[in-house]
């Protein structure tokens, strides 16, 4: 299966358990691997046969800004669901990281895989 990669998409949104954490938007780093078959897209060179990574990245950024979830696990699940709605995406790997959650770390987060 082929892969489309969205690497280090920096989003901002409310996330966290405490009211203090949710009081202001935080940086949320998102990485996504979309599993698909790109043969037809390669043959036709048509965007209609492609998974449009720009559109999906925009949807993820919007989801982060409107996030109502407290945990990165739940938010990662929401992103996976969003990606799997695309008819050409068969499987997705999603990593969501908070870059300022734990002192002395670059980031902490979760990585999940989901498929149709």
Buried (B, 14 or more C-beta within 10 A) or exposed (E): EEEBEBEEBEBBBBBBEEEEBBEEBBBBBBBBBBBBEBEEBEEEEEEEBBBBBEEBBEBBBEBBEEBEBBEBEBBBBBBBEBBBEBEBBBBBBBBBBBBEBEEEEEBEBBEBEBEE
